[in-house]
Amino acid sequence: MRRVSRWALIAGALGFGVLAYIYLTLPDVRPLATANPPTTAFIELRAAEARAAGKAPRRNQRWIAYERISPHLKRAVLVAEDSAFWQHGGVDVEQLKQSMETNFEQGRFARGGSTITQQLAKNLYLSPSRNPMRKLRELIIARRLEAALSKRRILEIYLNVVEWGDSIYGAEAASRMYFHKPAAGLSASEAALLAGALVNARALMPARPNARLVRRQRIILARMGSVTPPAPVAPAVPAALPVARDVPNEPTAEEPSGVEPPARPASPPVTPPEPPPDSDPTEDVPRR
């Protein structure tokens, strides 16, 4: 009995030490309220992979203000990636629980339960590994992001840094690459294609959608009227935004957005095209 208690104390001390180390080495996310990140962990990871393969790193990214992103794309991304964006504080506990139960039953990592805030935490600071310690850091950083930033700012950063193909980062670069237009001009159909591709952005091509992506597009279109994105907030003083292609962005000052935008009435749902006979319009859009 004494030996068991001794090992329990040792295990508890080690666990406390690990948690303390993780907490003390977490990044300070507060500067993101007023400054754009000059790079991300994922951008640096892809650059390292390119150099390891003997290639020059490429980076196609154009940072734009939240107001210059099509409302269709904001709605489509919320439907595809995090329909409960307004309801959680960075971590969707119920979705995470369902994800863990599914993975346990199947004996492998079959589905994710990541919110947009968690995805942003991973994208900015972590890696795509499935290490439990990495996941724990992701959860803590997500809560910190929600405490330090508004929902609008979280979605703005996410839409500017998320990977949308090989060396393509952010909505503006993706829109110009796949549809030859700025992100502000995306139609509902184009936005749904972009959002549907996020589940596997390096394999699914919005410019040449396969059957899987077309099916996801139709599901997203049918549900876009059920979500409300954060409302734009006009800055008091216009700030210059960086435009970068193949070179790292320089951080620029953004106006703080600590006041949560009021919820707006949801737009009427977009009528999707008729699905082909072999498609299932009720298929659930998978969570990342």
Summary of the structure (lengths in Angstrom):
residues: 288
radius of gyration: 20.2
end to end distance: 44.9
largest distance: 70.8
contacts: 868
relative contact order: 0.18
helix: 51%
strand: 4%
